[in-house]
């Protein structure tokens, strides 16, 4: 996210185990960030990964279609 953009942030409640909460707190302290920042970054990463994977799957399917068309033409000739 562009730091210059002001987006309206919406509250979200997430329930996690005490062990994960402790790890989250430790990670935030090590990185000099808040726990909320770490959570937001994690969500953003997962969204980006999911979108990238979706795009990659689409591109891969189009390449396979193209190869199959070319192979069909080759075998029919």
DSSP file (Angstrom, degrees, kcal/mol; ACC not computed):
  #  RESIDUE AA STRUCTURE BP1 BP2  ACC     N-H-->O    O-->H-N    N-H-->O    O-->H-N    TCO  KAPPA ALPHA  PHI   PSI    X-CA   Y-CA   Z-CA
    1    1 A X              0   0    0      0, 0.0     2,-0.4     0, 0.0    43,-0.0   0.000 360.0 360.0 360.0 139.1    0.0    0.0    0.0
    2    2 A X    >   -     0   0    0      1,-0.2     3,-1.3     2,-0.0     0, 0.0  -0.556 360.0-144.8 -70.0 123.4    1.2    3.5   -0.8
    3    3 A X  T 3  S+     0   0    0     -2,-0.4    -1,-0.2     1,-0.3     0, 0.0   0.739  97.4  59.9 -63.7 -22.5    2.0    5.2    2.4
    4    4 A X  T 3  S+     0   0    0      2,-0.1     2,-0.3    -3,-0.0    -1,-0.3   0.702  87.2  89.4 -80.3 -19.1    0.8    8.5    1.0
    5    5 A X  S <  S-     0   0    0     -3,-1.3     2,-0.8     1,-0.0     0, 0.0  -0.577  70.5-144.3 -79.2 138.9   -2.7    7.2    0.4
    6    6 A X        -     0   0    0     -2,-0.3     2,-0.3     2,-0.0    -3,-0.1  -0.886  23.7-178.6-105.6 103.3   -5.2    7.6    3.2
    7    7 A X        -     0   0    0     -2,-0.8     2,-0.6     1,-0.0    -2,-0.0  -0.771  33.7-112.1 -99.3 146.4   -7.4    4.6    3.3
    8    8 A X        -     0   0    0     -2,-0.3     2,-0.4     1,-0.0    -2,-0.0  -0.683  34.8-143.2 -75.9 121.9  -10.2    4.1    5.8
    9    9 A X        -     0   0    0     -2,-0.6     2,-0.4     0, 0.0    -1,-0.0  -0.729   9.8-151.7 -91.3 135.0   -9.2    1.2    8.0
   10   10 A X        -     0   0    0     -2,-0.4     2,-0.2     1,-0.0    -2,-0.0  -0.857  19.1-115.0-107.6 138.4  -11.9   -1.1    9.2
   11   11 A X        -     0   0    0     -2,-0.4     2,-0.4     2,-0.0    -1,-0.0  -0.472  32.5-176.1 -73.2 143.0  -11.7   -3.0   12.4
   12   12 A X        -     0   0    0     -2,-0.2     2,-0.5     2,-0.0    -1,-0.0  -0.999  16.8-143.1-137.9 136.2  -11.5   -6.8   12.3
   13   13 A X        -     0   0    0     -2,-0.4     2,-0.4     2,-0.0    -2,-0.0  -0.885  19.9-179.3-103.2 128.7  -11.5   -9.2   15.2
   14   14 A X        -     0   0    0     -2,-0.5     2,-0.6     2,-0.0    -2,-0.0  -0.994  16.1-148.6-128.5 130.0   -9.2  -12.3   14.9
   15   15 A X        +     0   0    0     -2,-0.4     2,-0.3     0, 0.0    -2,-0.0  -0.871  26.2 166.3-101.1 126.4   -9.0  -15.0   17.5
   16   16 A X        -     0   0    0     -2,-0.6    -2,-0.0     1,-0.0     2,-0.0  -0.890  39.1 -90.6-132.9 163.5   -5.6  -16.7   17.8
   17   17 A X     >  -     0   0    0     -2,-0.3     4,-2.3     1,-0.1     5,-0.2  -0.279  36.4-112.9 -70.4 160.7   -4.0  -19.0   20.4
   18   18 A X  H  > S+     0   0    0      1,-0.2     4,-2.6     2,-0.2     5,-0.2   0.874 118.1  57.3 -61.1 -37.2   -1.9  -17.5   23.2
   19   19 A X  H  > S+     0   0    0      1,-0.2     4,-2.1     2,-0.2    -1,-0.2   0.923 108.8  44.2 -60.8 -45.3    1.2  -19.1   21.6
   20   20 A X  H  > S+     0   0    0      2,-0.2     4,-2.7     1,-0.2    -1,-0.2   0.882 111.8  54.0 -67.2 -37.0    0.6  -17.3   18.3
   21   21 A X  H  X S+     0   0    0     -4,-2.3     4,-2.5     2,-0.2    -2,-0.2   0.909 108.6  49.0 -62.4 -42.3   -0.1  -14.1   20.2
   22   22 A X  H  X S+     0   0    0     -4,-2.6     4,-2.4     2,-0.2    -2,-0.2   0.910 112.5  47.8 -63.6 -42.2    3.2  -14.3   22.0
   23   23 A X  H  X S+     0   0    0     -4,-2.1     4,-2.7     2,-0.2    -2,-0.2   0.897 111.2  51.5 -65.5 -39.9    5.0  -15.0   18.7
   24   24 A X  H  X S+     0   0    0     -4,-2.7     4,-2.5     2,-0.2    -2,-0.2   0.919 110.7  48.0 -61.7 -44.7    3.3  -12.0   17.1
   25   25 A X  H  X S+     0   0    0     -4,-2.5     4,-2.3     2,-0.2    -2,-0.2   0.914 112.4  49.1 -62.7 -43.5    4.3   -9.8   20.0
   26   26 A X  H  X S+     0   0    0     -4,-2.4     4,-2.4     2,-0.2    -2,-0.2   0.917 112.1  48.2 -62.6 -44.6    7.9  -11.0   19.8
   27   27 A X  H  X S+     0   0    0     -4,-2.7     4,-2.1     1,-0.2    -2,-0.2   0.918 110.9  50.8 -62.9 -44.0    8.0  -10.4   16.0
   28   28 A X  H  X>S+     0   0    0     -4,-2.5     5,-2.5     1,-0.2     4,-0.8   0.911 110.9  48.8 -60.7 -43.0    6.5   -6.9   16.4
   29   29 A X  H ><5S+     0   0    0     -4,-2.3     3,-0.6     1,-0.2    -1,-0.2   0.913 110.6  50.7 -63.7 -42.4    9.1   -6.0   19.0
   30   30 A X  H 3<5S+     0   0    0     -4,-2.4    -1,-0.2     1,-0.2    -2,-0.2   0.869 116.5  40.9 -62.6 -36.6   12.0   -7.3   16.9
   31   31 A X  H 3<5S-     0   0    0     -4,-2.1    -1,-0.2    -5,-0.2    -2,-0.2   0.475 109.0-121.1 -92.7  -2.4   10.8   -5.3   13.9
   32   32 A X  T <<5S+     0   0    0     -4,-0.8     2,-0.3    -3,-0.6    -3,-0.2   0.859  73.9 116.9  66.8  35.0    9.9   -2.2   15.9
   33   33 A X      < -     0   0    0     -5,-2.5    -1,-0.2    -6,-0.2     2,-0.2  -0.761  68.7 -98.7-125.5 171.1    6.3   -2.3   14.7
   34   34 A X     >  -     0   0    0     -2,-0.3     4,-1.9     1,-0.1     5,-0.2  -0.539  31.9-115.7 -85.8 160.1    3.0   -2.8   16.3
   35   35 A X  H  > S+     0   0    0      1,-0.2     4,-2.4     2,-0.2     5,-0.2   0.888 118.6  55.9 -60.5 -38.3    1.2   -6.1   16.3
   36   36 A X  H  > S+     0   0    0      1,-0.2     4,-2.8     2,-0.2    -1,-0.2   0.889 104.9  52.2 -61.7 -39.4   -1.5   -4.6   14.1
   37   37 A X  H  > S+     0   0    0      2,-0.2     4,-2.6     1,-0.2    -1,-0.2   0.917 109.3  49.2 -62.4 -42.9    1.1   -3.6   11.5
   38   38 A X  H  X S+     0   0    0     -4,-1.9     4,-2.3     2,-0.2    -2,-0.2   0.919 112.7  47.6 -62.7 -44.0    2.5   -7.2   11.4
   39   39 A X  H  X S+     0   0    0     -4,-2.4     4,-2.5     2,-0.2    -2,-0.2   0.933 112.1  49.3 -63.3 -46.5   -1.1   -8.5   11.0
   40   40 A X  H  X S+     0   0    0     -4,-2.8     4,-2.6     1,-0.2    -2,-0.2   0.919 111.6  49.2 -59.3 -44.3   -1.9   -6.0    8.2
   41   41 A X  H  X S+     0   0    0     -4,-2.6     4,-2.5     1,-0.2    -1,-0.2   0.900 110.6  50.7 -62.6 -40.4    1.3   -6.8    6.4
   42   42 A X  H  X S+     0   0    0     -4,-2.3     4,-2.3     2,-0.2    -1,-0.2   0.912 111.3  47.5 -63.7 -42.6    0.6  -10.5    6.6
   43   43 A X  H  X S+     0   0    0     -4,-2.5     4,-2.4     2,-0.2    -2,-0.2   0.930 111.9  50.4 -63.6 -45.1   -2.9  -10.1    5.3
   44   44 A X  H  X S+     0   0    0     -4,-2.6     4,-2.5     1,-0.2    -2,-0.2   0.908 110.5  50.0 -60.2 -43.2   -1.6   -7.9    2.4
   45   45 A X  H  X S+     0   0    0     -4,-2.5     4,-2.8     2,-0.2    -1,-0.2   0.930 110.8  48.7 -61.0 -46.1    1.1  -10.5    1.5
   46   46 A X  H  X S+     0   0    0     -4,-2.3     4,-2.5     1,-0.2    -2,-0.2   0.887 111.1  50.0 -64.9 -38.5   -1.5  -13.3    1.5
   47   47 A X  H  X S+     0   0    0     -4,-2.4     4,-2.5     2,-0.2    -1,-0.2   0.938 112.4  47.6 -63.1 -45.7   -3.8  -11.3   -0.7
   48   48 A X  H  X S+     0   0    0     -4,-2.5     4,-2.6     1,-0.2    -2,-0.2   0.904 112.4  49.0 -62.1 -42.0   -1.0  -10.5   -3.1
   49   49 A X  H  X S+     0   0    0     -4,-2.8     4,-2.7     2,-0.2    -1,-0.2   0.918 111.7  49.2 -63.6 -43.7    0.1  -14.2   -3.2
   50   50 A X  H  X S+     0   0    0     -4,-2.5     4,-2.3     2,-0.2    -2,-0.2   0.909 113.0  46.7 -63.3 -42.2   -3.4  -15.4   -3.9
   51   51 A X  H  X S+     0   0    0     -4,-2.5     4,-2.6     2,-0.2    -2,-0.2   0.917 112.8  49.7 -66.3 -42.3   -3.9  -12.9   -6.7
   52   52 A X  H  X S+     0   0    0     -4,-2.6     4,-2.8     2,-0.2    -2,-0.2   0.921 111.6  48.6 -61.2 -44.8   -0.5  -13.8   -8.2
   53   53 A X  H  X S+     0   0    0     -4,-2.7     4,-2.7     2,-0.2    -1,-0.2   0.903 110.8  50.6 -63.0 -41.9   -1.4  -17.5   -8.1
   54   54 A X  H  X S+     0   0    0     -4,-2.3     4,-2.1     2,-0.2    -2,-0.2   0.926 112.7  46.2 -61.6 -45.7   -4.7  -16.8   -9.7
   55   55 A X  H  X S+     0   0    0     -4,-2.6     4,-2.6     2,-0.2    -2,-0.2   0.906 113.0  50.2 -62.7 -42.1   -3.1  -14.8  -12.5
   56   56 A X  H  X S+     0   0    0     -4,-2.8     4,-2.7     1,-0.2    -2,-0.2   0.899 109.2  50.9 -64.7 -41.6   -0.4  -17.5  -12.9
   57   57 A X  H  X S+     0   0    0     -4,-2.7     4,-2.2     2,-0.2    -1,-0.2   0.905 111.4  48.8 -61.9 -41.6   -3.1  -20.3  -13.1
   58   58 A X  H  X S+     0   0    0     -4,-2.1     4,-2.0     2,-0.2    -2,-0.2   0.940 113.2  45.9 -63.7 -48.0   -4.9  -18.3  -15.8
   59   59 A X  H  X S+     0   0    0     -4,-2.6     4,-2.3     1,-0.2    -2,-0.2   0.912 112.0  52.3 -61.7 -43.1   -1.8  -17.7  -17.8
   60   60 A X  H  X S+     0   0    0     -4,-2.7     4,-2.4     1,-0.2    -1,-0.2   0.902 108.4  50.4 -60.8 -42.5   -0.8  -21.3  -17.5
   61   61 A X  H  X S+     0   0    0     -4,-2.2     4,-2.2     1,-0.2    -1,-0.2   0.886 110.3  50.0 -65.3 -37.4   -4.2  -22.5  -18.7
   62   62 A X  H  X S+     0   0    0     -4,-2.0     4,-2.2     2,-0.2    -2,-0.2   0.884 110.5  49.8 -67.7 -38.8   -4.0  -20.2  -21.8
   63   63 A X  H  X S+     0   0    0     -4,-2.3     4,-2.6     2,-0.2    -2,-0.2   0.924 110.8  49.9 -64.4 -44.1   -0.5  -21.5  -22.6
   64   64 A X  H  X S+     0   0    0     -4,-2.4     4,-2.7     1,-0.2    -2,-0.2   0.906 109.7  51.4 -61.2 -41.9   -1.7  -25.1  -22.3
   65   65 A X  H  X S+     0   0    0     -4,-2.2     4,-2.2     2,-0.2    -1,-0.2   0.928 110.8  48.3 -59.6 -45.3   -4.6  -24.3  -24.6
   66   66 A X  H  X S+     0   0    0     -4,-2.2     4,-2.3     1,-0.2    -2,-0.2   0.912 111.9  48.7 -63.1 -43.5   -2.3  -22.8  -27.2
   67   67 A X  H  X S+     0   0    0     -4,-2.6     4,-2.9     1,-0.2     5,-0.2   0.918 110.7  51.2 -62.8 -43.5    0.1  -25.8  -27.0
   68   68 A X  H  X S+     0   0    0     -4,-2.7     4,-2.4     2,-0.2    -2,-0.2   0.889 109.8  49.6 -63.0 -39.2   -2.9  -28.2  -27.4
   69   69 A X  H  X S+     0   0    0     -4,-2.2     4,-2.2     2,-0.2    -1,-0.2   0.929 113.4  46.4 -63.6 -45.1   -4.1  -26.3  -30.5
   70   70 A X  H  X S+     0   0    0     -4,-2.3     4,-2.2     1,-0.2    -2,-0.2   0.904 113.0  48.9 -65.4 -41.2   -0.7  -26.4  -32.0
   71   71 A X  H  X S+     0   0    0     -4,-2.9     4,-2.8     2,-0.2     5,-0.2   0.894 109.4  52.6 -65.3 -39.3   -0.2  -30.1  -31.2
   72   72 A X  H  X S+     0   0    0     -4,-2.4     4,-2.0    -5,-0.2    -2,-0.2   0.927 110.4  47.6 -62.1 -44.2   -3.6  -30.9  -32.7
   73   73 A X  H  X S+     0   0    0     -4,-2.2     4,-0.9     1,-0.2    -1,-0.2   0.898 112.4  50.6 -61.7 -40.7   -2.7  -29.1  -35.9
   74   74 A X  H >< S+     0   0    0     -4,-2.2     3,-0.7     1,-0.2    -2,-0.2   0.933 112.1  45.4 -64.1 -46.7    0.7  -30.9  -36.0
   75   75 A X  H 3< S+     0   0    0     -4,-2.8    -1,-0.2     1,-0.2    -2,-0.2   0.809 111.6  53.0 -68.8 -29.7   -0.9  -34.3  -35.5
   76   76 A X  H 3<        0   0    0     -4,-2.0    -1,-0.2     1,-0.2    -2,-0.2   0.648 360.0 360.0 -80.6 -13.9   -3.6  -33.7  -38.1
   77   77 A X    <<        0   0    0     -4,-0.9    -1,-0.2    -3,-0.7    -2,-0.2   0.468 360.0 360.0 -87.0 360.0   -1.1  -32.6  -40.8
